């Protein structure tokens, strides 16, 4: 039994030593010499804004606008951001995310039926397909900056 304890300690020490060597600062020319070694996740701030209209160009009030990960339309109360259009059909929201932007999708849903001039079909747009502007530069490390995305969405009337 004592032999197993010593072998475990020896292997643990070897793994610790290997872990420290993996964090050395030799970058083999892949990064500039002043590239910091740090732990963390890339983060970015972004704002999505726009207007929602019918096919004739009339603004639609009270359309639910949700931003979710593009690969999964499952509701997530911790990551989804929901806003509603105003009387001019305008909406805007601000979000922070880790892992970057461009993999999100904006979903447009009519939730009040006939109250806003008819029932409209749901639609969506990928964030990557929207017009974007960088508003604030990143830090050069994990913070990638602030971006603004704009979309003008026309919803079709539901014919059912």
C-alpha positions as CSV (number, residue, x, y, z in Angstrom):
1,X,0.0,0.0,0.0
2,X,2.9,2.4,0.8
3,X,4.3,1.8,-2.7
4,X,1.1,3.0,-4.3
5,X,1.1,6.2,-2.2
6,X,4.7,6.9,-3.3
7,X,4.0,6.2,-6.9
8,X,0.9,8.5,-6.7
9,X,3.0,11.3,-5.2
10,X,5.8,10.9,-7.8
11,X,3.3,11.0,-10.7
12,X,1.5,14.0,-9.2
13,X,4.8,15.8,-8.9
14,X,5.7,15.0,-12.5
15,X,2.3,16.3,-13.7
16,X,2.8,19.5,-11.7
17,X,6.2,20.1,-13.3
18,X,4.8,19.4,-16.8
19,X,2.0,21.9,-16.1
20,X,4.4,24.7,-15.2
21,X,6.5,24.0,-18.3
22,X,3.3,24.4,-20.4
23,X,3.0,27.9,-19.1
24,X,6.5,29.2,-20.0
25,X,6.9,32.3,-22.1
26,X,8.7,30.7,-25.1
27,X,6.3,31.4,-27.9
28,X,8.3,30.0,-30.8
29,X,7.7,33.1,-32.8
30,X,3.9,32.6,-32.9
31,X,3.2,35.8,-30.8
32,X,5.0,39.1,-30.2
33,X,7.4,39.0,-27.3
34,X,5.2,41.2,-25.1
35,X,2.1,38.9,-25.6
36,X,0.8,38.3,-22.1
37,X,0.2,34.9,-20.7
38,X,-3.2,35.0,-19.1
39,X,-6.2,33.0,-18.3
40,X,-9.7,34.1,-19.2
41,X,-12.3,34.2,-22.0
42,X,-12.6,36.7,-24.8
43,X,-15.4,39.2,-24.1
44,X,-17.1,41.8,-26.2
45,X,-19.9,44.3,-25.8
46,X,-22.5,44.8,-28.5
47,X,-25.7,46.6,-29.2
48,X,-28.3,45.5,-31.6
49,X,-30.8,48.1,-32.8
50,X,-33.2,48.5,-35.7
51,X,-36.8,48.8,-36.8
52,X,-39.5,46.3,-37.6
53,X,-42.1,47.2,-40.2
54,X,-44.8,45.5,-42.3
55,X,-44.3,44.9,-46.0
56,X,-45.8,48.4,-46.7
57,X,-43.2,50.0,-44.5
58,X,-45.5,50.8,-41.6
59,X,-43.9,50.4,-38.1
60,X,-45.1,47.4,-36.0
61,X,-45.4,47.9,-32.3
62,X,-44.9,45.2,-29.6
63,X,-42.9,42.8,-31.7
64,X,-40.7,40.6,-29.4
65,X,-37.1,40.7,-30.3
66,X,-34.9,38.0,-28.8
67,X,-31.1,37.5,-29.2
68,X,-30.0,33.9,-28.8
69,X,-27.1,31.7,-29.9
70,X,-27.7,30.8,-33.6
71,X,-27.1,27.1,-33.1
72,X,-29.7,26.7,-30.4
73,X,-33.2,28.4,-30.3
74,X,-33.9,26.9,-26.9
75,X,-34.8,29.6,-24.4
76,X,-32.1,30.4,-21.9
77,X,-33.0,32.9,-19.2
78,X,-29.4,33.5,-18.4
79,X,-28.2,34.4,-21.9
80,X,-31.3,35.5,-23.9
81,X,-32.0,39.2,-24.1
82,X,-35.6,40.2,-24.9
83,X,-36.8,43.6,-26.0
84,X,-40.0,44.9,-27.6
85,X,-40.5,47.4,-30.4
86,X,-42.0,50.8,-29.6
87,X,-44.7,52.7,-31.5
88,X,-42.2,53.6,-34.3
89,X,-41.2,49.9,-34.6
90,X,-37.8,50.6,-33.1
91,X,-35.9,48.5,-30.7
92,X,-32.4,48.5,-29.1
93,X,-30.5,46.4,-26.6
94,X,-27.0,46.1,-25.2
95,X,-25.3,42.8,-24.3
96,X,-22.0,41.5,-23.1
97,X,-20.8,38.1,-24.2
98,X,-17.8,35.8,-23.9
99,X,-16.5,33.9,-26.9
100,X,-17.1,36.6,-29.4
101,X,-19.9,37.8,-31.6
102,X,-21.4,36.7,-34.9
103,X,-22.8,33.4,-33.7
104,X,-26.0,34.9,-32.4
105,X,-29.3,35.2,-34.1
106,X,-32.1,37.8,-33.7
107,X,-35.6,36.4,-33.6
108,X,-38.7,38.5,-34.3
109,X,-42.1,37.3,-33.0
110,X,-45.6,38.8,-33.1
111,X,-46.9,38.1,-29.6
112,X,-50.1,40.2,-29.5
113,X,-51.9,38.9,-32.6
114,X,-54.3,41.3,-34.2
115,X,-53.6,44.2,-31.7
116,X,-50.8,45.7,-33.9
117,X,-52.5,45.7,-37.2
118,X,-52.6,42.0,-38.0
119,X,-50.8,38.8,-37.2
120,X,-47.3,38.6,-38.5
121,X,-45.1,35.7,-39.3
122,X,-42.0,35.1,-37.2
123,X,-38.6,35.7,-38.8
124,X,-35.0,35.8,-37.8
125,X,-31.6,37.3,-38.9
126,X,-28.1,36.1,-38.1
127,X,-26.0,38.8,-36.4
128,X,-23.2,38.1,-38.9
129,X,-25.6,39.2,-41.7
130,X,-26.3,42.6,-40.1
131,X,-24.5,45.9,-40.8
132,X,-22.0,46.4,-38.0
133,X,-19.8,49.2,-36.7
134,X,-17.0,49.1,-34.2
135,X,-17.8,51.7,-31.6
136,X,-14.9,51.1,-29.1
137,X,-11.5,49.5,-29.6
138,X,-10.6,46.4,-27.7
139,X,-7.7,46.3,-25.1
140,X,-5.6,44.0,-27.3
141,X,-6.0,41.3,-24.7
142,X,-9.2,39.5,-23.9
143,X,-11.5,42.5,-24.3
144,X,-12.5,42.8,-28.0
145,X,-14.3,46.1,-27.9
146,X,-17.8,47.3,-28.5
147,X,-19.8,46.8,-31.7
148,X,-23.2,48.1,-32.9
149,X,-25.4,46.1,-35.3
150,X,-28.3,47.5,-37.2
151,X,-31.2,45.7,-38.9
152,X,-34.3,46.9,-40.7
153,X,-36.7,43.9,-40.6
154,X,-39.9,43.6,-42.7
155,X,-42.4,41.1,-41.4
156,X,-45.0,39.4,-43.6
157,X,-48.6,39.1,-42.6
158,X,-49.7,35.7,-41.5
159,X,-52.2,34.4,-44.1
160,X,-53.6,31.6,-41.9
